[in-house]
Amino acid sequence: MSGTVAARGRIDKRRAILDAAFTVFARTGYAQAGVDLIAAEAGVAKATVYNHFGDKENLLRAAVSACADQALANNLAAVDRLTDCGTDLRAALEDVGLRLLQCYCDDRSWALRRLLSAEINQFPDLLDIHTGAVDRITETLADRLARLTVAGHLHTPDPVLAAEQFFALLGGPMDKRARLGTRHVADAERRALSRAAVHTFLQAFASAPTDIS
């Protein structure tokens, strides 16, 4: 039992350090993010941070990876709702679009994208972590779109391209309105963006005119 408690305590400390590290890196940037600041944010000793991650570079990669993994899980949960659209394809796509926008507008998601933009020249491998998560989400949506095409609801000769374009229709307008996460976008505005994105998407990929009316 004591071994189990010790292992759980180690996992909890690791999570606390990762969360604190991401917060500090996003707030101050890599160069200014001292390990002592991260340790204080996590409520652990500085030596504990080094024991878990070795050095600050490894900690940065681990923190970005943990944040990307959480964003991936949230986005996949949104896309998974497209498994059964019933007879109302437009409503199903609008629901998924809104949920994806909610994921996109999450504070930590904005912080992750800003952190990547700031540190990508010094740590280009961070982009692989982010791109890997984005690719997983795109492939999952493409799979759902392909199934809808087989069922006769959509016409997507290239489901991956269709998925990329769906995300672009959502993310492009949101970037402008949210100003890189510095402006709050109300839920009503997000819904309107989702409706507009789905309308344009169906103009291109609906299998029948009734689907875009």
N, C-alpha and C positions, 0 to 999 in steps of 0.2 A: 504493500500500500504506500509506503514512504517513497518508493521509487516512482510510483505513478504520480504522486503529488509533486515530487521534484521535477519530473518531466513536464507536467502541466505548468508549473511555475516558470520553467525555462521557456516554454512556448509563449506564455503570457508576456514575459519580459521581451522576447524577440518581437512580438507584435507591437508592444508599446514602443520599442525603439524604432521600428519601421515607421510607425505612424508619426512619431515625433520627428524622425529624420525627414520625412516627406514635408511635414509642416515647416520645418526650419529651412530646408533647401528651397521650397517654394517661396518662402517669405524673404529670405536674404540672398539667395543665390548660392551656388556651390562654394565659391571662393571665401565668402564671409561666414559660411556655416561651420563654425568650430564644433568639434566633437564634444567639447564641454557644454556648449549650448544645447546640443541634441540630447546629451545625457540628462541635463537639468530638465528639459522639456519632457523627457520620458520618465523622470523620477528614479533614475538608476545611477550607479557610479560610472565614471568615465571608463574605468577598466572593464566594466561589464559590456559596454559597447564594443570595445576592441576584442573582447573574448568571443563575442557573437559574430562579428563581421570582419575582423582583421584590420581594415583601414577605411578611410573615408570614401575612397573610390568604390570599393565593394559595397559599402553601405548605400551610396547613391544608386548604384545599379539595382540593389535589392529593394530599395524603397520605390523606385520607379516601376520595377517589375510587380511588386505587391499592389501598387495603385492600378497598374494596367490590368492585372488579373481581376481586381474587383470591378473595374469598368467593363471588362469583358463579360463577367458573370451577369452584370446588370443589363447589358445590351442583349445578350443571348436570351435572357428571360423575356425581354420585350419582343424579340423576333419570334420566339417560340409560340407566342399567342396567335401567330398567323397559320398555325397548323390546320385549324378548321374555321373557315370564314363563312360557313353556311351559305346563304343565298345573297348576302349583302357584302360584296367584295369591297366596295368603296368604304363602308363603315369599318370593316376589318383593317384595311390599309390605313385609314385615318387614325384608328386606335393605336396601331403599331407605330405610325409616324409620330404621334404625340408622345408615346412612351420613349421612343428613341430621342426625341428632342429633350425630354426630361433628363435622360441620361447625359446627353450632350451638355446640358446647362448645369449639371451638378457642379458644385463649387470645386470639388477635387478634380473633376475632369478638366475644367478650365485651368486650374493650377497646373495640372500635368502637362497640358499643351503649352502653357507659357514657360514652364520649366524646361521642356524639351527644346523650345525655340531658343532659350537663353544659353543652354549648355551643349547644343548639338555639335558645334564646331570643336569643342574640347573633347566631347565623348560621343563620337558618331555612332558607336554601337548601341546607344540608347534608342536610336531610331528603329533598330531591329526589334527591340522589345515592343515598342508601340505599334510598329507595322504588323508584327505577328498577331497582335490582338485584333487590329483592324481587319486583317485578312480573314481571321476566324469568323468575325461577325459578318463580313461580306459573303463568305462562302455559305454560311448558315442561311442568310437571307436568300441567296441565290438558289439554294436547295428548296426553300419554301416557294419561291417564284416558279421554279421548274415544276414542282408538284401541281401548282395552280394552273400552269400551262397544260400539263398532261390531263388535268381535269376539265380543261376547256374554258377556264375562267380568264386566262391571260394568253398573250402570244409573245413569248420571249425567246427568240432564236438563240440569244446569248444571255442566259440568266445572270451570269456574273457581271456583265456589262450593265444589265438592267438594274441589278442591285447597287452597283456603284453610282448609277445615275439617280436612283431613289435617294441614296444618302446625300448626294450633291444637291438635290432639290431641297432637302431639309437643312443641311449644314451651311450652304452658301448664304441664304437669307438670314439665318440665325447669327452667323458671324457678324454681319453688318449691323443687325439690330442690337445685339448684346455687347458690341464693342469689346470683343475678347474677354467677355465675362465681367466687364466693369459696369454694365447696365443691366438691371433686373428686367427680364421679359416676363410679363404676366401670363398666367395660364391661358387667358382668352386669346392673347396674341399668338401663343404657341399653337393653340388649336387652329387658328386661322392659317398659320403657316403650314400646318399639317394638311389642312383641307386643300390649300393651293398646290402643295407638292403632289398630293394624290391626284388632283384633277389633271395636272400636267402629265404625270406618270401614266395615267389611264388614256390620255390622248395618244400616247405613243404605243402602249402595250396592251390595251384592252382587246379582248377577242371579239367583241361585238359592240355595235353603237350603243346598245342599251346600258352597257357598263360605264359609259362616260356621260350619261345624261344628268 
